[in-house]
Amino acid sequence: MTAADILIIGGGIAGVSLAARLASRQSGRARTVLLEREEMLAMHTTGRSAAIFSETYGNAQVRLWTREGRDFFLNPPAGFADGPLVSPRPTLFVARPGDTERLNTFLRENPGHAEPMTPAKAHALVPVLREGVFTGFAVEPASTDIDVHRLFDGFRRMALKNGADIRTYREVRGLQRKSGVWTVETNDGGYEAPIVVNAAGAWGGHIGILAGLGDYGLQPLRRTAVMIEPPPELEISSWPLVNHIGDDFYFKPDAGLILASPLDETPSEPCDAQPEEIDVATIAARLEEATTLTVHRIRRRWAGLRSFTPDRTPHFEFDDQAEGFFWLIGQGGYGIQTSPSISQRAADKILARL
Ligand SMILES: Cc1cc2nc3c(=O)[nH]c(=O)nc-3n(C[C@H](O)[C@H](O)[C@H](O)COP(=O)(O)OP(=O)(O)OC[C@H]3O[C@@H](n4cnc5c(N)ncnc54)[C@H](O)[C@@H]3O)c2cc1C
């Protein structure tokens, strides 16, 4: 039996960023062990994101947490990364005539973060937008691309440097609270600690059930992304992210290709999500309808599970019923961009109990 003070289940951005924050504050006192089922960290949702930082995305609470983390992305702690975590990528929101109300609400909810743009400017920014399809435009000038690999690796190295013990290929199979400690069974022996953190992403509901606490209503939703080859004569690197305000699609340049998604949200069991042909065909059709691009060649396709609580707000709290059980779930479509602030807030709550 391996003893620890805090056991974290899940080696995606949620678990690893929390391990970094806990380890940095523990001054050799609390032992943090992170258990990840796969041989590699970040191989599920964290490794499959679109790498966007947007302060207008999600509900009001999510937007606050995202904005709180902006400074971390711009000025990470010394030695955290060997280069910038973010690079500018403004977002152009496009609206069809039927989306006008939605665009107006969006602008009202995001003063200082998004502003209207004229059709002429929008078409100059993204010349492939088909004339006449979209009638309303807005821009979020300060959104960015995130270097997710660099961010994740920064948190991983910070956790290790401060003494966290990260163990891969350890699948949690049972959880029980006995005499003031949690006992966790894995494929490779037992672990015990007074505090256990459920950061298992799409499997968060499953871990809750193993602990006898139910699944918190967590719902994994599959989302598909593709990489499309642009025509060779097209200069795309300076395009913004183009986001349909009515949630039909987004696309942006990514390493010489066009990353696009049909913004699908298909309920799924937790699994190694794979793209469905219908969703790939949908994004190709929507892109051809919205732009003058012809989708000849899809270079890559993938899918990931974005997991939501019933109110679509990430949940990071101790359980009301079960002492020492901390939920860190429901990061939805914003788990990368909220990781600096949520990891800090979660660590503060946990350390206050030690
Ligand atoms: C297509 C797509 C685009 C996205 N775009 C963005 C974006 O632009 N910006 C943004 O901020 N977010 C984005 N997201 C969302 C973001 O990727 C997620 O919110 C985030 O990665 C969730 O991290 P996580 O650590 O909770 O989950 P995960 O990365 O899935 O990590 C959970 C880990 O728990 C492990 N685990 C599960 N069960 C067990 C067990 N029994 N024992 C041990 N380990 C276990 C799993 O193996 C997994 O590694 C996107 C997601 C998708 C799919």
The ligand as an ORCA input file, in Angstrom:
! r2SCAN-3c Opt
* xyz 0 1
  C     -12.215     19.053    -30.347
  C     -11.983     19.745    -29.023
  C     -11.608     21.081    -29.015
  C     -11.343     21.731    -27.802
  N     -10.879     23.015    -27.837
  C     -10.560     23.646    -26.686
  C     -10.012     24.957    -26.717
  O      -9.801     25.512    -27.792
  N      -9.706     25.568    -25.534
  C      -9.920     24.949    -24.320
  O      -9.634     25.538    -23.285
  N     -10.431     23.691    -24.271
  C     -10.753     23.031    -25.416
  N     -11.270     21.767    -25.377
  C     -11.599     21.195    -24.054
  C     -10.383     20.697    -23.307
  O      -9.592     19.897    -24.162
  C     -10.872     19.908    -22.068
  O     -11.705     20.730    -21.262
  C      -9.706     19.422    -21.196
  O      -8.714     18.811    -21.951
  C     -10.212     18.442    -20.135
  O      -9.096     17.997    -19.396
  P      -9.213     16.867    -18.319
  O      -7.890     16.757    -17.655
  O     -10.427     17.104    -17.490
  O      -9.561     15.523    -19.160
  P      -8.588     14.490    -19.910
  O      -7.535     15.190    -20.680
  O      -9.451     13.556    -20.676
  O      -7.872     13.732    -18.717
  C      -8.550     12.796    -17.887
  C      -7.591     11.642    -17.635
  O      -8.129     10.771    -16.648
  C      -7.663      9.467    -16.940
  N      -8.505      8.473    -16.262
  C      -9.819      8.228    -16.496
  N     -10.244      7.201    -15.719
  C      -9.171      6.804    -14.983
  C      -8.977      5.792    -14.001
  N      -9.968      4.959    -13.641
  N      -7.751      5.653    -13.453
  C      -6.721      6.491    -13.802
  N      -6.851      7.463    -14.744
  C      -8.067      7.630    -15.325
  C      -7.799      9.396    -18.468
  O      -7.013      8.359    -19.009
  C      -7.356     10.793    -18.894
  O      -5.987     10.837    -19.237
  C     -11.519     21.056    -26.561
  C     -11.899     19.721    -26.568
  C     -12.120     19.057    -27.785
  C     -12.499     17.604    -27.776
*
